[in-house]
């Protein structure tokens, strides 16, 4: 019985230590945000997708040759481009994610986005993101997305 308690105790320590290390790894935290955004997009849940962004009027979003300011403006743009009549969200995939830590609370992130639409079209492009760590977790404070021509 003592041996079984020792085994369970050791397993608990290993699992707890692994969970703490994973929770403290900033790159893993940022990857979780991006993965959650992809999943939310593919469910058609723009509000959950936007939870990865800093909910502030100071958020900046560059796309289509235009600079947008604020969380609400970013959400409004996504709605207009992807959920207004005649548009669709498609299936989103993020690829080639590269995370460069700028400090303990900031990161520069680059990658590709790929959409697959119901008509077979596959719009895609590149993005750069600046993440900051807030008390409630990692958030995108700047997004620059460019569509491939």
RALINPE-V673902 format. One record per residue. N is the residue number from 0. RES is the residue in one small letter. PHI is phi in whole degrees, 0 to 359 (none if undefined). PSI is psi in whole degrees, 0 to 359 (999 if undefined). Layout:
n->N res->RES phi->PHI psi->PSI
n->N res->RES phi->PHI psi->PSI
This chain:
n->0 res->x phi->none psi->319
n->1 res->x phi->298 psi->321
n->2 res->x phi->295 psi->320
n->3 res->x phi->295 psi->317
n->4 res->x phi->298 psi->319
n->5 res->x phi->298 psi->316
n->6 res->x phi->297 psi->313
n->7 res->x phi->297 psi->319
n->8 res->x phi->297 psi->317
n->9 res->x phi->295 psi->319
n->10 res->x phi->297 psi->319
n->11 res->x phi->298 psi->316
n->12 res->x phi->297 psi->315
n->13 res->x phi->297 psi->313
n->14 res->x phi->295 psi->318
n->15 res->x phi->295 psi->316
n->16 res->x phi->297 psi->317
n->17 res->x phi->297 psi->318
n->18 res->x phi->296 psi->319
n->19 res->x phi->294 psi->318
n->20 res->x phi->297 psi->318
n->21 res->x phi->295 psi->319
n->22 res->x phi->294 psi->330
n->23 res->x phi->271 psi->348
n->24 res->x phi->284 psi->111
n->25 res->x phi->298 psi->322
n->26 res->x phi->296 psi->321
n->27 res->x phi->295 psi->322
n->28 res->x phi->297 psi->318
n->29 res->x phi->292 psi->317
n->30 res->x phi->300 psi->322
n->31 res->x phi->296 psi->320
n->32 res->x phi->299 psi->312
n->33 res->x phi->295 psi->319
n->34 res->x phi->297 psi->317
n->35 res->x phi->296 psi->323
n->36 res->x phi->296 psi->316
n->37 res->x phi->300 psi->315
n->38 res->x phi->296 psi->317
n->39 res->x phi->296 psi->315
n->40 res->x phi->302 psi->314
n->41 res->x phi->289 psi->345
n->42 res->x phi->271 psi->351
n->43 res->x phi->80 psi->23
n->44 res->x phi->255 psi->87
n->45 res->x phi->296 psi->325
n->46 res->x phi->296 psi->318
n->47 res->x phi->293 psi->321
n->48 res->x phi->302 psi->316
n->49 res->x phi->289 psi->348
n->50 res->x phi->293 psi->346
n->51 res->x phi->281 psi->349
n->52 res->x phi->261 psi->151
n->53 res->x phi->295 psi->120
n->54 res->x phi->276 psi->79
n->55 res->x phi->212 psi->151
n->56 res->x phi->291 psi->349
n->57 res->x phi->271 psi->354
n->58 res->x phi->301 psi->138
n->59 res->x phi->242 psi->144
n->60 res->x phi->218 psi->117
n->61 res->x phi->253 psi->124
n->62 res->x phi->200 psi->147
n->63 res->x phi->59 psi->30
n->64 res->x phi->73 psi->14
n->65 res->x phi->234 psi->144
n->66 res->x phi->260 psi->126
n->67 res->x phi->246 psi->145
n->68 res->x phi->239 psi->132
n->69 res->x phi->100 psi->150
n->70 res->x phi->298 psi->314
n->71 res->x phi->296 psi->320
n->72 res->x phi->297 psi->322
n->73 res->x phi->295 psi->315
n->74 res->x phi->299 psi->315
n->75 res->x phi->300 psi->320
n->76 res->x phi->296 psi->314
n->77 res->x phi->301 psi->316
n->78 res->x phi->299 psi->314
n->79 res->x phi->296 psi->318
n->80 res->x phi->279 psi->328
n->81 res->x phi->242 psi->342
n->82 res->x phi->235 psi->0
n->83 res->x phi->285 psi->163
n->84 res->x phi->308 psi->135
n->85 res->x phi->87 psi->0
n->86 res->x phi->240 psi->162
n->87 res->x phi->216 psi->160
n->88 res->x phi->278 psi->328
n->89 res->x phi->71 psi->187
n->90 res->x phi->256 psi->128
n->91 res->x phi->260 psi->139
n->92 res->x phi->224 psi->129
n->93 res->x phi->265 psi->140
n->94 res->x phi->219 psi->164
n->95 res->x phi->50 psi->47
n->96 res->x phi->291 psi->128
n->97 res->x phi->231 psi->123
n->98 res->x phi->245 psi->125
n->99 res->x phi->240 psi->116
n->100 res->x phi->286 psi->131
n->101 res->x phi->261 psi->351
n->102 res->x phi->168 psi->185
n->103 res->x phi->291 psi->339
n->104 res->x phi->236 psi->18
n->105 res->x phi->211 psi->146
n->106 res->x phi->212 psi->150
n->107 res->x phi->251 psi->125
n->108 res->x phi->235 psi->134
n->109 res->x phi->234 psi->151
n->110 res->x phi->183 psi->189
n->111 res->x phi->238 psi->148
n->112 res->x phi->242 psi->147
n->113 res->x phi->224 psi->128
n->114 res->x phi->249 psi->144
n->115 res->x phi->240 psi->118
n->116 res->x phi->265 psi->162
n->117 res->x phi->297 psi->335
n->118 res->x phi->273 psi->5
n->119 res->x phi->93 psi->349
n->120 res->x phi->293 psi->151
n->121 res->x phi->226 psi->73
n->122 res->x phi->297 psi->145
n->123 res->x phi->205 psi->169
n->124 res->x phi->180 psi->193
n->125 res->x phi->245 psi->157
n->126 res->x phi->217 psi->152
n->127 res->x phi->233 psi->139
n->128 res->x phi->230 psi->146
n->129 res->x phi->248 psi->124
n->130 res->x phi->254 psi->144
n->131 res->x phi->234 psi->148
n->132 res->x phi->267 psi->125
n->133 res->x phi->247 psi->169
n->134 res->x phi->305 psi->331
n->135 res->x phi->265 psi->11
n->136 res->x phi->120 psi->186
n->137 res->x phi->283 psi->135
n->138 res->x phi->223 psi->148
n->139 res->x phi->282 psi->126
n->140 res->x phi->253 psi->344
n->141 res->x phi->211 psi->135
n->142 res->x phi->228 psi->126
n->143 res->x phi->236 psi->108
n->144 res->x phi->245 psi->138
n->145 res->x phi->228 psi->131
n->146 res->x phi->277 psi->143
n->147 res->x phi->292 psi->147
n->148 res->x phi->270 psi->999
